[in-house]
Amino acid sequence: MTRLFLFVIAIFSVSGAALAMDFELQGHEVVMSGDVTGGECAELQSILQRTQISIVILTHSKGGDADAGYCVGALIRQHGLATVIRGSCNSSCSRMWLGGVSRSLDGAQSRVGLHGNYRNGALQPSAPARLQAWIPTYAPAVNRRLMEQWTNLPSNEQIMFFYNDRAELCDHGQCRPLPEWNAFKAGLSTP
């Protein structure tokens, strides 16, 4: 019985670690990928204390812990770093990306996914006001009408995606284009 218990604990420890955001140094860049679990701000701060970084690359993140996203975004801005998305960076990961003094999407399929903050799938009542105060501080050119829409999406099954050449609103996996919008026109990416 003790062996079985230790085996189960080991499996959960390994699987939990695999779900956390990974950090990989590549010269003066740090690549952050995976789910946002809460320890990212401390990890990035530790990297910045020992390595000169100029670019944070965000990739393959569905998001996660909202407070960690805000903290990393603020830390990135405090250190004057650029941010790049390769692939997908959604939800709390988008807060990290918005922290960049310059922000870009690498390639036609890279996208940033924006929505509110949720608990048990439902929009937290204080989330829209917090996001609407925070986002323009980091992205002053943001289109306020669009921001009000995505910060008030009622379900975590809804999200707005912005690419270099297009945007879309998805609801439970069904997406429709947002004509004439893209990451730059929405005031999210920088020239």
Short mmCIF file of the C-alpha atoms (twelve columns), coordinates in Angstrom:
data_MODEL
# 
_entry.id   MODEL 
# 
loop_
_atom_site.group_PDB 
_atom_site.id 
_atom_site.type_symbol 
_atom_site.label_atom_id 
_atom_site.label_alt_id 
_atom_site.label_comp_id 
_atom_site.label_asym_id 
_atom_site.label_seq_id 
_atom_site.Cartn_x 
_atom_site.Cartn_y 
_atom_site.Cartn_z 
_atom_site.pdbx_PDB_model_num 
ATOM 1   C CA . MET A 1   0.000   0.000  0.000   1 
ATOM 2   C CA . THR A 2   2.847   2.408  0.810   1 
ATOM 3   C CA . ARG A 3   4.439   1.785  -2.591  1 
ATOM 4   C CA . LEU A 4   1.146   2.503  -4.355  1 
ATOM 5   C CA . PHE A 5   0.743   5.742  -2.386  1 
ATOM 6   C CA . LEU A 6   4.287   6.873  -3.236  1 
ATOM 7   C CA . PHE A 7   3.720   5.965  -6.906  1 
ATOM 8   C CA . VAL A 8   0.518   8.038  -7.045  1 
ATOM 9   C CA . ILE A 9   2.267   11.001 -5.364  1 
ATOM 10  C CA . ALA A 10  5.150   10.729 -7.847  1 
ATOM 11  C CA . ILE A 11  2.756   10.669 -10.821 1 
ATOM 12  C CA . PHE A 12  0.917   13.771 -9.595  1 
ATOM 13  C CA . SER A 13  4.206   15.583 -8.927  1 
ATOM 14  C CA . VAL A 14  5.510   14.867 -12.426 1 
ATOM 15  C CA . SER A 15  2.226   15.715 -14.155 1 
ATOM 16  C CA . GLY A 16  1.854   18.948 -12.149 1 
ATOM 17  C CA . ALA A 17  5.347   20.030 -13.073 1 
ATOM 18  C CA . ALA A 18  4.688   19.294 -16.737 1 
ATOM 19  C CA . LEU A 19  1.711   21.655 -16.688 1 
ATOM 20  C CA . ALA A 20  3.661   24.645 -15.342 1 
ATOM 21  C CA . MET A 21  5.057   27.292 -17.673 1 
ATOM 22  C CA . ASP A 22  8.505   26.372 -19.000 1 
ATOM 23  C CA . PHE A 23  11.375  28.876 -19.277 1 
ATOM 24  C CA . GLU A 24  14.182  28.468 -21.797 1 
ATOM 25  C CA . LEU A 25  17.056  30.900 -22.234 1 
ATOM 26  C CA . GLN A 26  18.227  31.529 -25.801 1 
ATOM 27  C CA . GLY A 27  20.943  34.178 -25.712 1 
ATOM 28  C CA . HIS A 28  19.269  37.484 -24.754 1 
ATOM 29  C CA . GLU A 29  15.794  35.952 -25.087 1 
ATOM 30  C CA . VAL A 30  13.720  33.934 -22.701 1 
ATOM 31  C CA . VAL A 31  11.027  31.650 -24.128 1 
ATOM 32  C CA . MET A 32  8.056   31.074 -21.838 1 
ATOM 33  C CA . SER A 33  5.617   28.338 -22.831 1 
ATOM 34  C CA . GLY A 34  2.743   26.452 -21.273 1 
ATOM 35  C CA . ASP A 35  0.047   27.135 -18.727 1 
ATOM 36  C CA . VAL A 36  0.361   30.020 -16.276 1 
ATOM 37  C CA . THR A 37  0.312   28.462 -12.808 1 
ATOM 38  C CA . GLY A 38  1.403   31.262 -10.471 1 
ATOM 39  C CA . GLY A 39  5.180   30.993 -10.055 1 
ATOM 40  C CA . GLU A 40  6.112   32.756 -13.302 1 
ATOM 41  C CA . CYS A 41  6.806   36.200 -11.845 1 
ATOM 42  C CA . ALA A 42  9.332   34.856 -9.321  1 
ATOM 43  C CA . GLU A 43  10.963  32.673 -11.993 1 
ATOM 44  C CA . LEU A 44  11.297  35.541 -14.468 1 
ATOM 45  C CA . GLN A 45  12.605  37.858 -11.723 1 
ATOM 46  C CA . SER A 46  15.261  35.275 -10.880 1 
ATOM 47  C CA . ILE A 47  16.300  35.007 -14.540 1 
ATOM 48  C CA . LEU A 48  16.468  38.795 -14.907 1 
ATOM 49  C CA . GLN A 49  18.719  39.069 -11.846 1 
ATOM 50  C CA . ARG A 50  21.346  36.762 -13.332 1 
ATOM 51  C CA . THR A 51  20.957  37.167 -17.134 1 
ATOM 52  C CA . GLN A 52  20.627  40.145 -19.450 1 
ATOM 53  C CA . ILE A 53  17.385  39.618 -21.340 1 
ATOM 54  C CA . SER A 54  15.932  41.936 -24.000 1 
ATOM 55  C CA . ILE A 55  13.049  39.865 -25.409 1 
ATOM 56  C CA . VAL A 56  10.409  37.614 -23.862 1 
ATOM 57  C CA . ILE A 57  8.904   35.115 -26.302 1 
ATOM 58  C CA . LEU A 58  5.527   33.698 -25.288 1 
ATOM 59  C CA . THR A 59  4.295   30.528 -26.914 1 
ATOM 60  C CA . HIS A 60  1.688   27.798 -26.599 1 
ATOM 61  C CA . SER A 61  -0.090  29.167 -23.539 1 
ATOM 62  C CA . LYS A 62  -3.786  28.776 -22.819 1 
ATOM 63  C CA . GLY A 63  -3.357  31.120 -19.861 1 
ATOM 64  C CA . GLY A 64  -4.165  30.353 -16.259 1 
ATOM 65  C CA . ASP A 65  -3.433  32.343 -13.110 1 
ATOM 66  C CA . ALA A 66  -4.578  35.949 -13.733 1 
ATOM 67  C CA . ASP A 67  -2.479  37.535 -10.990 1 
ATOM 68  C CA . ALA A 68  0.666   35.904 -12.396 1 
ATOM 69  C CA . GLY A 69  -0.154  37.371 -15.812 1 
ATOM 70  C CA . TYR A 70  -0.482  40.879 -14.373 1 
ATOM 71  C CA . CYS A 71  2.723   40.477 -12.340 1 
ATOM 72  C CA . VAL A 72  4.805   39.220 -15.284 1 
ATOM 73  C CA . GLY A 73  3.432   41.976 -17.535 1 
ATOM 74  C CA . ALA A 74  4.418   44.625 -14.990 1 
ATOM 75  C CA . LEU A 75  7.865   43.046 -14.520 1 
ATOM 76  C CA . ILE A 76  8.460   42.969 -18.279 1 
ATOM 77  C CA . ARG A 77  7.562   46.664 -18.531 1 
ATOM 78  C CA . GLN A 78  9.684   47.577 -15.506 1 
ATOM 79  C CA . HIS A 79  12.707  46.024 -17.244 1 
ATOM 80  C CA . GLY A 80  11.921  47.615 -20.643 1 
ATOM 81  C CA . LEU A 81  11.659  44.290 -22.489 1 
ATOM 82  C CA . ALA A 82  10.069  43.532 -25.851 1 
ATOM 83  C CA . THR A 83  7.529   40.719 -26.148 1 
ATOM 84  C CA . VAL A 84  6.818   38.388 -29.061 1 
ATOM 85  C CA . ILE A 85  4.132   35.747 -29.476 1 
ATOM 86  C CA . ARG A 86  5.006   32.614 -31.427 1 
ATOM 87  C CA . GLY A 87  1.933   30.470 -31.721 1 
ATOM 88  C CA . SER A 88  -0.796  31.216 -29.220 1 
ATOM 89  C CA . CYS A 89  -0.846  33.288 -26.029 1 
ATOM 90  C CA . ASN A 90  -4.270  33.463 -24.400 1 
ATOM 91  C CA . SER A 91  -5.950  34.878 -21.332 1 
ATOM 92  C CA . SER A 92  -3.428  35.621 -18.541 1 
ATOM 93  C CA . CYS A 93  -0.572  35.102 -21.023 1 
ATOM 94  C CA . SER A 94  -1.913  38.120 -22.928 1 
ATOM 95  C CA . ARG A 95  -1.251  40.290 -19.850 1 
ATOM 96  C CA . MET A 96  2.381   39.180 -20.031 1 
ATOM 97  C CA . TRP A 97  2.578   40.100 -23.719 1 
ATOM 98  C CA . LEU A 98  0.963   43.497 -23.143 1 
ATOM 99  C CA . GLY A 99  3.758   44.299 -20.686 1 
ATOM 100 C CA . GLY A 100 6.264   44.558 -23.550 1 
ATOM 101 C CA . VAL A 101 7.517   48.001 -24.523 1 
ATOM 102 C CA . SER A 102 7.198   46.668 -28.061 1 
ATOM 103 C CA . ARG A 103 4.820   43.826 -28.869 1 
ATOM 104 C CA . SER A 104 4.634   41.660 -31.956 1 
ATOM 105 C CA . LEU A 105 3.157   38.459 -33.338 1 
ATOM 106 C CA . ASP A 106 5.621   36.221 -35.161 1 
ATOM 107 C CA . GLY A 107 4.009   34.850 -38.331 1 
ATOM 108 C CA . ALA A 108 0.562   34.634 -39.861 1 
ATOM 109 C CA . GLN A 109 -0.818  32.056 -37.418 1 
ATOM 110 C CA . SER A 110 0.441   33.617 -34.181 1 
ATOM 111 C CA . ARG A 111 -2.343  35.104 -32.105 1 
ATOM 112 C CA . VAL A 112 -3.197  36.717 -28.813 1 
ATOM 113 C CA . GLY A 113 -6.437  35.638 -27.133 1 
ATOM 114 C CA . LEU A 114 -8.227  38.130 -24.878 1 
ATOM 115 C CA . HIS A 115 -11.162 37.795 -22.521 1 
ATOM 116 C CA . GLY A 116 -12.025 38.568 -18.900 1 
ATOM 117 C CA . ASN A 117 -11.054 36.752 -15.707 1 
ATOM 118 C CA . TYR A 118 -13.235 33.825 -14.712 1 
ATOM 119 C CA . ARG A 119 -13.936 31.568 -11.767 1 
ATOM 120 C CA . ASN A 120 -15.737 28.295 -12.409 1 
ATOM 121 C CA . GLY A 121 -16.333 29.428 -15.996 1 
ATOM 122 C CA . ALA A 122 -18.176 32.636 -15.050 1 
ATOM 123 C CA . LEU A 123 -16.893 36.200 -15.303 1 
ATOM 124 C CA . GLN A 124 -15.653 37.542 -11.965 1 
ATOM 125 C CA . PRO A 125 -17.604 40.704 -11.118 1 
ATOM 126 C CA . SER A 126 -14.493 42.820 -10.445 1 
ATOM 127 C CA . ALA A 127 -12.567 41.558 -13.498 1 
ATOM 128 C CA . PRO A 128 -13.763 43.989 -16.198 1 
ATOM 129 C CA . ALA A 129 -12.915 47.115 -14.186 1 
ATOM 130 C CA . ARG A 130 -9.470  45.765 -13.263 1 
ATOM 131 C CA . LEU A 131 -8.664  44.847 -16.867 1 
ATOM 132 C CA . GLN A 132 -10.055 48.090 -18.282 1 
ATOM 133 C CA . ALA A 133 -7.847  50.077 -15.908 1 
ATOM 134 C CA . TRP A 134 -4.731  47.949 -16.485 1 
ATOM 135 C CA . ILE A 135 -4.706  47.392 -20.255 1 
ATOM 136 C CA . PRO A 136 -4.546  51.064 -21.398 1 
ATOM 137 C CA . THR A 137 -1.613  51.633 -19.038 1 
ATOM 138 C CA . TYR A 138 0.385   49.075 -21.032 1 
ATOM 139 C CA . ALA A 139 -1.273  49.493 -24.444 1 
ATOM 140 C CA . PRO A 140 -2.379  53.157 -24.594 1 
ATOM 141 C CA . ALA A 141 -3.575  52.849 -28.206 1 
ATOM 142 C CA . VAL A 142 -6.007  50.020 -27.385 1 
ATOM 143 C CA . ASN A 143 -9.431  50.383 -28.956 1 
ATOM 144 C CA . ARG A 144 -11.628 50.942 -25.901 1 
ATOM 145 C CA . ARG A 145 -14.805 49.652 -27.536 1 
ATOM 146 C CA . LEU A 146 -13.179 46.314 -28.368 1 
ATOM 147 C CA . MET A 147 -11.563 46.154 -24.936 1 
ATOM 148 C CA . GLU A 148 -14.944 46.644 -23.251 1 
ATOM 149 C CA . GLN A 149 -16.325 43.797 -25.342 1 
ATOM 150 C CA . TRP A 150 -13.621 41.232 -24.588 1 
ATOM 151 C CA . THR A 151 -13.299 42.125 -20.907 1 
ATOM 152 C CA . ASN A 152 -17.050 41.559 -20.462 1 
ATOM 153 C CA . LEU A 153 -17.414 38.243 -22.301 1 
ATOM 154 C CA . PRO A 154 -19.628 36.332 -19.835 1 
ATOM 155 C CA . SER A 155 -18.071 32.866 -20.208 1 
ATOM 156 C CA . ASN A 156 -14.540 31.501 -20.366 1 
ATOM 157 C CA . GLU A 157 -15.724 29.679 -23.494 1 
ATOM 158 C CA . GLN A 158 -15.664 33.032 -25.304 1 
ATOM 159 C CA . ILE A 159 -12.515 34.772 -26.497 1 
ATOM 160 C CA . MET A 160 -11.323 37.362 -29.036 1 
ATOM 161 C CA . PHE A 161 -8.284  36.376 -31.079 1 
ATOM 162 C CA . PHE A 162 -6.101  38.976 -32.771 1 
ATOM 163 C CA . TYR A 163 -3.600  38.085 -35.509 1 
ATOM 164 C CA . ASN A 164 -1.361  40.265 -37.678 1 
ATOM 165 C CA . ASP A 165 -3.947  40.314 -40.474 1 
ATOM 166 C CA . ARG A 166 -7.308  39.542 -38.860 1 
ATOM 167 C CA . ALA A 167 -9.372  39.133 -35.699 1 
ATOM 168 C CA . GLU A 168 -12.194 36.848 -34.640 1 
ATOM 169 C CA . LEU A 169 -14.644 36.312 -31.816 1 
ATOM 170 C CA . CYS A 170 -15.029 32.703 -30.738 1 
ATOM 171 C CA . ASP A 171 -17.896 31.336 -28.674 1 
ATOM 172 C CA . HIS A 172 -17.682 27.697 -27.581 1 
ATOM 173 C CA . GLY A 173 -15.287 26.970 -30.462 1 
ATOM 174 C CA . GLN A 174 -17.422 28.643 -33.142 1 
ATOM 175 C CA . CYS A 175 -15.530 31.638 -34.536 1 
ATOM 176 C CA . ARG A 176 -16.704 34.555 -36.630 1 
ATOM 177 C CA . PRO A 177 -14.498 37.246 -38.161 1 
ATOM 178 C CA . LEU A 178 -14.299 40.738 -36.757 1 
ATOM 179 C CA . PRO A 179 -14.037 42.602 -40.072 1 
ATOM 180 C CA . GLU A 180 -11.353 45.237 -40.466 1 
ATOM 181 C CA . TRP A 181 -9.631  44.416 -37.149 1 
ATOM 182 C CA . ASN A 182 -6.211  42.948 -36.425 1 
ATOM 183 C CA . ALA A 183 -3.713  43.195 -33.536 1 
ATOM 184 C CA . PHE A 184 -2.254  46.495 -34.726 1 
ATOM 185 C CA . LYS A 185 -5.560  48.211 -35.567 1 
ATOM 186 C CA . ALA A 186 -6.916  47.147 -32.158 1 
ATOM 187 C CA . GLY A 187 -3.975  48.967 -30.551 1 
ATOM 188 C CA . LEU A 188 -2.417  45.794 -29.161 1 
ATOM 189 C CA . SER A 189 0.753   45.210 -31.188 1 
ATOM 190 C CA . THR A 190 3.272   47.958 -31.858 1 
ATOM 191 C CA . PRO A 191 4.828   48.974 -35.196 1 
# 
